[in-house]
Amino acid sequence: MSICAPLLIACLALLPFVVAAQALPQDSDAPKASMFRDPEDGRFDMSRWLLDHRGFLPVPIIITDPALGNGGGLALAFFQRPHASGSAAAEAGMVTRPNLYGAGAMRTSNGSEAYGVGASLHFDEDRWRYRGGVAKASLNLAYHTPGRRLPPLEIDYNVDGIVSFQQGFRRLGTRDLYLGLAWIYMDMDIGFDVESDRLNFTPRELGTKSSGLGLSLEYDSRDNTFSPSSGWLGMIEGNAYLPGIGSDSAFQSYRGHAYGYWPLGKAFVLGGRVDARWANGDIPFYRLPYIDLRGIGSARYQDTRAAVLETELRWNMTSRWALVGFVGAGRTWGRHNSFSEGGDKVAKGTGFRYLIARKLGMHVGVDYAWGPEDETFYIQVGSPWR
């Protein structure tokens, strides 16, 4: 079982808006209506609370993942308007995005717990961006050895330590194209329920410290980064982990992904996702790429290569309520399997959404998904694709 997904819960998913800051309105002449009522339709809406009153959005964390057991927690997200007036950005055809700060904590039935803080900030009319977080976690997990050539094993283990993700971006010209530089650091103590299970890994696969620098290129033309209805997001990134910058071993990780959204008439939105991850070198076993799909346990299937295809259809039944249906498939290969031997794992599900902040275009809701082994549900704030 990989630690990447649970740590993402602790570090970034506790702040679900860290990569999804929607454009703010440029005027503040809203009618004098109830703070939690939209003056346009009178429905419950948190736009004014979040944008005009610097309120926080409480986000329940409900965990039903087989990797961690059942549990939950709470995250708080705080919104802040950038200090710049936004006039220069408007003249250049850009949008002004809110600064976001968040903190949260969670605990599960198998004794796993984590807490963390994060932020997403914008500077100089959105020419510069920062996003990142720091988390402390103690997680009880299971690693499933991949491959058909060897008898599969389930190895129970614990990781306890800190993870830090820091990333800065610079806009290239006036387009929605950004060049990013990242530093990812993990310092984890590893313990096994059965000490002899340690013999299933090489010393380098048991590395406790990983420190890497990365470059990325990101393009985003989505009309709404919380719950998009048109446009696409594309990103490629690569990270190099080296002993010279604090890593126990040398390895590289890469990811390329694209999310597209197409309106079908006035009531439907079709979304598509392609996501590929791969790693080379002496990567620790808990950092291996994995199939990331709703309905499949976090990192249940992993190897040095992983790829996912997923599609989602949203039906906007009213101006506030929507239904969604989704299906996806993933495959892993590399260290133990060839691509043809990997085999596809399929997951599917359905859910509902409510437009909780119209000015932000932000939906919240619940998804219920089932995969090859498990059935589970997810609390969603904005898009599940991040």
GIFENKA-V153724 format. One record per backbone hydrogen bond with DSSP energy under -0.5 kcal/mol. NH is the residue of the N-H (numbers start at 1). CO is the residue of the C=O. Records with the same first field share a line. If there is no record, write none. Layout:
# GIFENKA-V153724
NH: CO  CO
This chain:
# GIFENKA-V153724
3: 286
4: 286
7: 3
8: 4
9: 5
10: 6
11: 7
12: 8
13: 8
14: 8  9
15: 12
18: 15
20: 17
22: 20
24: 96
30: 28
33: 31
37: 34
38: 43
42: 38
45: 36
46: 356
49: 35
50: 46
51: 47
52: 48
53: 48
55: 49
57: 77
58: 56
59: 75
60: 58
61: 73
62: 60
63: 61  71
64: 62
68: 65
69: 65
71: 63
72: 107
73: 61
74: 105
75: 59
76: 103
77: 57
78: 101
79: 55
80: 99
90: 86
91: 87
92: 88
93: 90
94: 89
98: 22
99: 80
100: 120
101: 78
102: 118
103: 76
104: 116
105: 74
106: 114
107: 72
108: 112
109: 70
110: 68
111: 108
113: 138
114: 106
115: 136
116: 104
117: 134
118: 102
119: 132
120: 100
121: 130
123: 128
127: 123  124
128: 123
129: 169
130: 121
131: 167
132: 119
133: 165
134: 117
135: 163
136: 115
137: 161
138: 113
139: 159
141: 139  157
143: 155
144: 142
145: 143  153
155: 143  153
156: 154
157: 141
158: 191
159: 139
160: 189
161: 137
162: 187
163: 135
164: 185
165: 133
166: 183
167: 131
168: 181
169: 129
170: 179
171: 127
172: 177
173: 171
175: 172
177: 175
178: 218
179: 170
180: 216
181: 168
182: 214
183: 166
184: 212
185: 164
186: 210
187: 162
188: 208
189: 160
191: 158
193: 156
195: 193
197: 194
198: 195
199: 196
200: 197
201: 198
206: 202  203
207: 204
210: 186
212: 184
213: 240
214: 182
215: 238
216: 180
217: 236
218: 178
219: 234
220: 176
221: 232
223: 230
227: 361
231: 261
233: 259
234: 219
235: 257
236: 217
237: 255
238: 215
239: 253
240: 213
241: 239  251
242: 211  240
245: 242
246: 243
247: 242
248: 209
251: 241  249
252: 280
253: 239
254: 278
255: 237
256: 276
257: 235
258: 274
259: 233
260: 272
261: 231
262: 270
264: 268
265: 263
268: 264
269: 314
270: 262
271: 312
272: 260
273: 310
274: 258
275: 308
276: 256
277: 306
278: 254
279: 304
280: 252
282: 250
283: 281
285: 205
287: 284
288: 285
289: 303
291: 301
292: 290
293: 291
296: 293
299: 291
300: 297
303: 289
305: 333
306: 277
307: 331
308: 275
309: 329
310: 273
311: 327
312: 271
313: 325
314: 269
315: 323
316: 267  314
317: 315  321
318: 321
322: 353
323: 315
324: 351
325: 313
326: 349
327: 311
328: 347
329: 309
330: 345
331: 307
333: 305
334: 337
342: 338  339
343: 339
345: 330
347: 328
348: 370
349: 326
350: 368
351: 324
352: 366
353: 322
354: 364
355: 320
356: 354  362
357: 362
360: 357
361: 357  358
362: 357
363: 361
364: 354
365: 380
366: 352
367: 378
368: 350
369: 376
370: 348
371: 374
374: 295
376: 369
378: 367
380: 365  378
382: 363
383: 226
386: 384
